[in-house]
Amino acid sequence: MIVQVAIPSPLYAVFDYELTSDIEPIGCRVKVSFGRQNLVGVVLKVIEQSEYKKLKKAELLDTAPIFTEDMLKLGQWIAEYYHAPIGLVFRMMLPQKLRKSEPYERSSETYLTLSDDFSVWLEENRNKKARVSLVEQLAEHVPIERSQFCGLFSNFKAHEKALMADGIVQYVEQYPEPVDFSEHVFPALPYTLNDEQQKAVDAITLNQFSVSLLEGVTGSGKTAVYLELVKRVLAKGQQVLILVPEIGLTPQFIERVKSILNIPFVVVHSEVNENQKLQAWEAAKHHTVPLVIGTRSALFTPFDHLGMIMIDEEHDGSYRQRDTVRYSAHDAAIQRAHLLKIPLVLGSATPILETLHNVERERYQLLSLNERAKGQIPNWQIIDMNESMIMDGISVELLNAIEATIERKEQVIIYINRRGYSPVLMCEVCGWVPECKACEYRLTVYRKSHSLRCHHCGYSEALPNKCPSCNNALLKMHGQGTERIEKALQDAFPKANVIRFDRDQLKNKTAFENAVKDVIAGKVDIIIGTQMIAKGHDFDKVTLVGMVDIDGILYSSDFRAEEKLAQTLMQVSGRSGRDVSHGQVVIQTHFPEHPLFTELPQQGYAKFARNLLEQRQHFEFPPYEYQALFQVEGQNEQETLKAFEGLMQSLDCRDYPVGITPIYPNSLSKRQNYYRFYVVLQSKSRKALHQLVHYLMQSAANHLPSQIRHFCEIDPWDFD
């Protein structure tokens, strides 16, 4: 037979191969010769004949399709909608172990069972009390998966070899059985759903496609709604996928799942090793777990019977992938729910304007949670940094509030979205500022490690003692980062326990989980952090949130700047007063009269966001029009710009009702030794926009020199 195969290459076409197979090969992996390489592709279609006379042979690697029907359709939709090479899309959707050219066999598990004459052995060995007890317990559970039994009886491992030698305990390799939780008895809830939560749960109809926005103020109990919905889906014998934006959000969420649901589940994110990812993939595909929780990549988990998708913190930019295949897991999840005809729930206290626009158009259902499940909405205090006394970037008003909070044995969060000690090192004599040679962006000072680092490519060098330009020793650090704020607060409150939450301090999942446990246990007085602490954490003892150095985003040319800052303000402030009757937010700014600081606290996010929507409509920005970004990158600045200009001049766009901006350099114009330029395409017609993008991508492939890279990004989130 002749098959069309998606090859993992930057090319956009599928390729014809000859395949000998006794099974239906669509959705299976094949090993193929492609140029000088042997690659693993995915069969997308069987055709009767090819336009090519002589075809290479493909070697089938699977005995059953790896991709379910909905996943095949989803991959093709992503490739088409995001104008991505289809082979790279399907490679992205596979666990890393299945990207290799090796046959796949489903993993079996080791189960324990007992020999037929175990009762005789029990009578003869009554003096071996520990082993007899283990055999009696095993008799009540057999067959049971070995690791599960070890979890129930930790002393089994100490006696396992002896019991095996006696021939009493035996191993059996078998596949786990599918689980059915339709009759599962869930533990009694530690809470009662309030009227708003119950109304939200009842409003969602299972077994049909719908998108619902669960819009609730921070601390309103969205997680309780999620878990109640999980119970309802499981009661129908189906499975659930819950997406979270960051690894850091999973520990607390997982603890709630364990205590409230008491069901098996798997977790998928970047710090799970490849064996665990494949096990999770198999468990969902063969329905041996009913629930998958994970970050962006978990969207590509195959399910036997998926019944609902939930996206927590739906506004978060982490759902957008900005390399190789540039796609939105948020939007792709909606497409997957549509393909499967199942409900999807978007949860956020600060939903994106596109989601609110779809609510207004009645494409999405709105479920509102307007009251905190416990605690109170915190009071905001705006500090005018033009008039306040400042110490190392912290106002005297904020210092006083911190002192009062610590005296009450309560906790403080200080938010600053800059890592390191200082964002700028400058020579006071000649004005020299150290820059990354690969990115042409200023290096950040790290005082503890006595180094300068680039946050874009990872380059690092030693902190100089003298200016390399004029040999003067008058080097001054300007601005604050988390490291500098940490030192300032340690100096101001020497008895306080201060912890820093950023990617430099908490480099892996374990370090982050331990830090969260310390905060929950009350071992920490002051938490200093970046975006890590803005997302979904429930710290009961935090009653004060201070936000410093947040004005930077207001200088941005990004039309989404106010939306993003409003989301940050509301999310970070929502960490305060979640379990008490008092909560305070102190915000430092040089623009105290800006609507973000005068209107947002009074109106709340929902009304403020709807005012932003009116502005977007007036200026004809998304979501009222559609955008695409087209970017070109090359290592020679002038050559790249000239080639880009030549490409744009060669286009005949008269038949497309699409506006195109002039060519701009990115705000970070050089990154990792590549100079970067872009144009933005915008249209009222999504169809016309995609047609022009397709034409532009084809023209770029034909006209740009091979050393110059290009890509497009549909519905771009920013333009850096």
RAPEZI-V932551 format. One record per residue. SS is DSSP state (H for helix, E for strand, - for the rest). PHI is phi in whole degrees, 0 to 359 (999 if undefined). D_FIRST is the distance of its C-alpha to the first C-alpha in Angstrom with 1 decimal. Layout:
ss:phi:d_first
SS:PHI:D_FIRST
SS:PHI:D_FIRST
This chain:
ss:phi:d_first
-:999:0.0
E:253:3.8
E:237:6.5
E:258:10.2
E:240:12.5
E:274:16.3
-:259:18.0
-:289:21.7
-:215:23.4
-:284:26.0
-:270:23.6
-:262:22.8
-:266:19.4
-:262:15.8
E:232:13.7
E:273:10.3
E:221:8.5
E:264:5.9
E:224:5.4
-:260:6.2
-:207:7.6
-:266:10.0
-:244:11.0
-:290:10.4
-:271:9.8
-:297:11.7
-:94:15.0
-:268:14.2
E:272:15.2
E:226:13.4
E:265:15.4
E:227:14.8
E:270:17.0
E:226:18.7
-:64:21.6
-:262:23.7
E:247:22.7
E:257:20.3
E:235:19.6
E:256:18.3
E:247:16.2
E:237:15.0
E:284:11.7
E:255:13.1
E:201:10.6
E:252:7.2
E:238:7.6
-:282:7.4
-:209:8.6
-:249:10.3
-:286:14.0
-:260:13.8
-:281:13.4
-:249:13.1
-:248:10.9
-:285:11.9
E:268:10.1
E:253:10.3
E:250:12.1
E:288:12.0
-:257:15.7
-:236:16.2
-:264:16.2
-:209:16.8
-:303:16.5
-:280:19.2
-:263:19.7
-:287:21.2
H:301:20.4
H:293:23.7
H:288:23.2
H:297:19.9
H:293:21.9
H:296:24.9
H:299:23.2
H:292:21.9
H:294:25.5
H:299:27.1
H:298:25.2
H:285:26.0
H:291:29.6
-:264:30.7
-:52:28.9
-:250:27.5
-:302:24.6
H:296:21.7
H:293:20.6
H:290:24.3
H:297:24.5
H:290:21.9
H:296:23.4
H:300:26.7
H:281:25.6
-:266:24.7
-:301:27.5
H:303:28.2
H:293:27.3
H:269:23.7
H:275:23.5
-:272:23.6
-:276:20.8
-:233:21.7
-:301:20.2
-:254:21.9
-:234:24.0
-:299:26.3
-:287:29.9
-:264:32.2
E:236:35.9
E:272:39.0
E:252:41.0
E:259:44.5
E:218:45.7
E:240:48.9
-:291:49.6
-:298:50.9
-:259:54.4
H:297:54.8
H:295:57.8
H:295:59.7
H:299:59.0
H:300:60.4
H:294:63.7
H:278:64.1
-:234:63.5
-:299:65.5
-:286:67.3
-:268:64.0
H:299:64.3
H:295:61.5
H:290:58.9
H:299:60.0
H:298:59.7
H:296:56.2
H:295:55.1
H:296:56.8
H:293:55.0
H:297:51.6
H:299:52.3
H:278:52.4
H:246:49.0
-:296:46.7
-:283:43.8
E:223:44.0
E:297:42.0
H:304:44.0
H:296:44.5
H:293:45.5
H:294:48.1
H:297:49.3
H:292:49.7
H:282:51.9
-:227:53.9
-:294:54.2
-:277:56.3
H:298:53.4
H:301:52.2
H:292:55.7
H:248:55.6
H:299:51.9
H:299:52.1
H:295:55.2
H:292:53.6
H:293:50.5
H:297:52.8
-:284:54.6
-:77:51.3
-:274:52.0
E:269:49.4
E:232:45.8
E:263:42.5
E:227:39.4
E:271:36.0
E:207:34.2
-:279:32.3
-:297:34.6
-:280:34.8
-:301:34.1
-:259:37.4
-:232:39.0
-:256:41.9
-:293:42.7
-:251:45.8
-:294:46.7
-:264:50.4
-:279:50.7
-:299:53.9
-:296:56.8
-:291:56.5
-:280:59.0
-:210:59.4
-:243:59.6
-:297:57.5
-:281:59.8
H:299:59.7
H:295:57.5
H:296:55.0
H:297:54.9
H:297:54.4
H:296:51.5
H:297:49.8
H:290:50.4
H:283:49.2
-:265:45.5
-:268:43.5
-:279:40.7
-:66:37.3
-:206:37.2
-:286:36.6
E:198:39.7
E:240:41.0
E:240:44.5
E:264:46.7
E:268:49.0
E:263:51.7
E:219:54.5
-:301:57.2
-:302:56.8
-:85:57.9
-:274:57.3
-:93:55.2
H:297:51.6
H:299:50.4
H:299:52.1
H:293:50.2
H:305:46.9
H:292:47.7
H:293:48.9
H:294:45.6
H:303:43.6
H:301:45.7
H:292:44.9
H:292:41.1
H:297:41.2
-:295:43.3
-:264:40.3
-:77:38.1
-:252:36.2
E:244:35.9
E:229:37.4
E:243:36.6
E:242:39.6
E:261:39.4
-:236:42.4
-:284:43.0
-:225:44.4
H:304:44.3
H:298:48.1
H:277:47.9
H:285:46.1
H:302:49.0
H:294:51.4
H:297:48.7
H:296:47.4
H:300:50.9
H:291:51.2
H:298:47.9
H:299:49.1
H:282:52.6
H:267:51.8
-:259:48.5
-:55:48.5
-:229:44.7
-:288:42.1
-:203:40.2
E:234:38.4
E:241:39.2
E:233:36.8
-:200:38.2
-:292:38.3
-:265:40.8
-:280:38.8
-:289:37.4
H:295:33.7
H:296:33.9
H:294:35.7
H:296:33.2
H:293:30.3
H:297:32.5
H:295:33.3
H:301:29.6
H:293:29.0
H:298:32.2
H:288:31.3
H:297:27.7
-:257:29.0
-:59:32.2
-:266:34.6
-:227:36.5
-:266:37.5
E:220:38.4
E:239:37.0
E:241:39.5
E:190:38.5
-:274:38.7
H:315:36.2
H:292:33.2
H:295:33.6
H:303:32.1
H:267:28.6
-:287:29.2
-:281:26.8
-:237:28.8
-:285:28.4
-:206:30.9
E:288:32.4
E:246:35.5
E:195:37.3
E:240:37.2
E:237:40.5
E:238:41.3
E:278:44.7
-:51:46.7
-:298:44.3
-:282:46.3
-:288:45.6
H:292:44.0
H:294:42.2
H:284:39.4
E:256:38.5
E:266:36.5
-:239:37.7
-:215:35.6
-:55:32.0
-:258:30.6
-:269:33.6
E:216:33.4
E:252:35.7
H:294:34.9
H:301:37.5
H:284:35.7
H:293:32.2
H:294:33.6
H:297:34.9
H:296:31.4
H:295:30.0
H:299:32.8
H:296:32.1
H:298:28.5
H:270:29.7
-:59:32.7
-:231:35.1
E:284:38.5
E:231:39.0
E:244:42.4
E:257:43.7
E:246:46.9
E:188:49.4
-:278:53.1
-:223:52.3
-:297:49.2
-:291:47.8
H:296:49.0
H:299:45.5
H:293:45.5
H:297:49.0
H:297:48.2
H:291:45.4
H:294:48.0
H:298:50.4
-:277:47.7
-:63:47.2
-:277:43.5
-:245:44.4
E:270:46.9
E:262:49.9
E:240:51.2
E:255:54.4
E:240:56.2
-:265:59.5
-:242:61.5
-:293:61.2
-:295:60.6
-:206:63.4
-:77:65.6
-:230:66.5
-:296:65.2
-:288:66.8
E:274:69.4
E:259:68.7
E:231:71.1
E:262:70.5
E:258:72.3
E:279:73.3
-:288:72.7
-:284:75.0
-:240:78.0
-:283:77.2
-:284:78.3
E:239:75.4
E:231:74.9
-:51:71.8
-:84:70.0
E:245:71.1
E:286:73.7
H:295:76.9
H:296:75.9
H:292:72.6
H:299:74.5
H:295:77.0
H:294:74.3
H:298:72.6
H:301:75.9
H:295:76.7
H:293:73.3
H:296:73.5
H:297:77.0
-:278:75.7
-:63:73.3
-:250:70.3
E:252:67.4
E:236:66.6
E:247:63.4
E:247:63.7
E:259:60.7
-:213:60.2
-:268:56.8
-:222:57.6
-:277:57.0
-:85:59.3
-:269:63.1
E:214:63.4
-:286:61.0
E:222:63.2
E:249:65.4
E:222:67.8
E:281:70.6
-:289:73.8
-:268:75.2
-:251:72.5
-:83:69.8
-:300:67.1
E:231:64.1
-:291:61.4
E:235:57.9
-:286:54.5
-:293:53.8
-:281:50.0
-:242:50.4
-:51:53.9
-:226:54.7
E:299:57.8
-:274:57.7
E:267:58.7
E:278:61.7
E:240:61.3
-:286:64.8
-:297:64.1
-:267:61.8
-:52:63.9
E:219:60.9
E:244:59.2
E:226:55.6
-:262:53.0
-:279:51.2
-:259:48.4
-:236:47.2
-:89:49.2
-:301:51.5
E:218:54.8
E:212:58.1
E:291:61.6
-:289:64.1
-:285:66.6
-:271:70.4
-:229:71.3
-:290:69.8
-:290:67.9
-:272:68.9
-:239:72.7
-:66:73.3
-:266:75.0
-:267:74.7
-:276:74.9
E:258:71.4
E:238:71.0
E:266:68.3
E:244:67.6
-:84:65.9
-:237:64.7
-:231:61.7
H:302:61.1
H:294:62.8
H:289:65.9
H:297:66.3
H:302:65.9
H:295:68.8
H:299:70.9
H:284:70.6
H:295:71.2
H:291:74.4
H:286:75.5
-:230:74.8
-:299:75.2
-:272:75.3
-:280:72.1
-:268:68.7
E:252:66.4
E:232:62.6
E:248:60.1
E:254:56.7
-:205:54.5
-:288:51.6
-:281:54.0
-:275:55.9
-:249:53.2
-:274:50.4
-:216:48.2
H:298:47.6
H:295:50.2
H:299:53.0
H:294:52.3
H:299:52.3
H:295:55.6
H:295:57.1
H:298:56.3
H:298:57.8
H:296:61.0
H:295:61.3
H:297:60.9
-:284:63.4
-:81:65.9
-:276:66.2
-:239:65.6
-:263:68.0
E:232:66.3
E:251:62.6
E:249:61.7
E:198:58.2
-:261:55.6
H:305:52.8
H:308:52.2
H:266:55.1
H:271:54.4
-:242:51.5
-:74:52.1
-:287:54.3
-:246:57.0
-:256:60.1
-:298:62.8
-:270:65.7
E:280:64.9
E:239:67.5
E:228:67.6
E:239:64.9
E:248:66.0
E:238:63.8
-:241:64.8
-:54:63.6
-:255:61.3
H:287:62.4
H:306:60.0
H:293:57.2
H:290:59.7
H:279:59.8
-:292:56.0
-:273:54.8
-:291:52.0
-:292:52.5
-:268:51.3
H:303:54.1
H:294:56.3
H:299:53.6
H:294:52.5
H:290:56.2
H:299:57.0
H:297:54.1
H:298:55.4
H:302:59.0
H:289:58.1
H:293:55.7
H:291:58.2
H:298:61.2
-:291:59.5
-:283:59.8
-:263:63.6
-:67:65.5
-:281:62.6
-:226:64.8
-:223:68.4
-:276:70.5
-:228:70.9
-:208:68.5
E:226:69.1
E:235:67.0
E:244:68.6
E:243:66.9
E:264:68.2
E:206:67.8
-:269:69.5
-:234:68.6
-:296:70.2
-:270:70.4
-:295:66.7
H:307:65.2
H:301:62.9
H:258:66.1
H:260:68.3
-:261:66.0
H:303:63.1
H:297:65.4
H:280:67.2
H:279:64.3
-:87:61.6
H:294:58.0
H:302:56.9
H:288:59.6
H:299:59.4
H:295:55.7
H:289:56.1
H:293:58.8
H:298:56.3
H:300:53.8
H:298:56.6
H:296:57.0
H:300:53.2
H:296:53.3
H:297:56.4
H:268:54.8
-:59:51.4
-:256:49.6
-:305:46.6
-:269:46.0
-:275:47.4
-:226:45.3
E:246:42.0
E:233:41.8
E:218:39.4
E:252:40.4
E:241:39.1
E:235:40.2
E:235:40.4
E:224:41.4
E:207:42.6
-:274:45.0
-:249:47.3
H:299:49.0
H:292:50.1
H:297:47.0
H:295:44.8
H:297:47.1
H:297:47.3
H:295:43.5
H:295:43.2
H:298:46.0
H:297:44.4
H:298:41.1
H:294:42.9
H:289:45.0
H:280:42.1
-:283:40.6
-:250:41.3
-:256:41.6
-:296:43.8
-:272:41.2
-:247:40.7
-:282:43.4
-:228:43.1
E:274:46.0
E:231:45.5
-:286:48.1
-:297:49.4
-:284:48.0
E:240:49.5
E:283:49.6
E:299:48.5
E:301:51.4
E:260:50.3
E:289:49.8
E:230:48.8
E:222:46.7
-:50:45.6
-:72:46.6
E:244:44.6
E:277:46.6
E:234:45.1
E:225:45.5
E:211:44.1
E:233:44.3
E:247:44.0
E:255:42.4
E:217:43.8
E:205:43.4
-:285:44.2
-:255:40.8
H:297:37.9
H:298:35.5
H:296:37.4
H:300:37.7
H:294:33.9
H:297:33.4
H:290:36.0
H:300:34.6
H:300:31.2
H:297:33.0
H:294:35.2
H:295:32.3
H:295:30.6
H:297:34.0
H:297:34.7
H:297:31.5
H:273:32.5
H:252:36.3
-:282:37.2
-:301:37.7
-:297:35.2
-:280:38.0
-:255:38.6
E:270:36.6
E:212:36.0
E:201:34.7
E:237:35.4
E:227:36.6
E:275:36.4
-:52:39.5
-:299:41.2
-:267:43.7
-:204:45.9
-:231:46.2
-:274:47.2
